[in-house]
């Protein structure tokens, strides 16, 4: 019975010991210097804000609904022919026999 309690206590204590181990040394998080494309200077934020402050009282405000996903992201056009699917070709292919 004592052996059972000793095993249970060891099973509970092992995760606690693992949590107290120190973190590994921090890795160098700098970006690689061989980038081929340049990021925009100001980031990806638009150059001008969509509004210039609060609208004046009495100004006409027009709300336009956004485009549907079909209009905003149209599907690509169909290809003239599709290759047969194989071990190497898995995308944009057709199954055999059809």
Secondary structure, DSSP 4 states (H G I P E B T S, - for coil): -HHHHHHHHHHHHHHHHHHTSPPPPPP--PPPS--SSPPPTT-SS-SS-SS-SSPPTT------PPPPHHHHSPPPPPPS--EEP-SS--SSEE-TT-
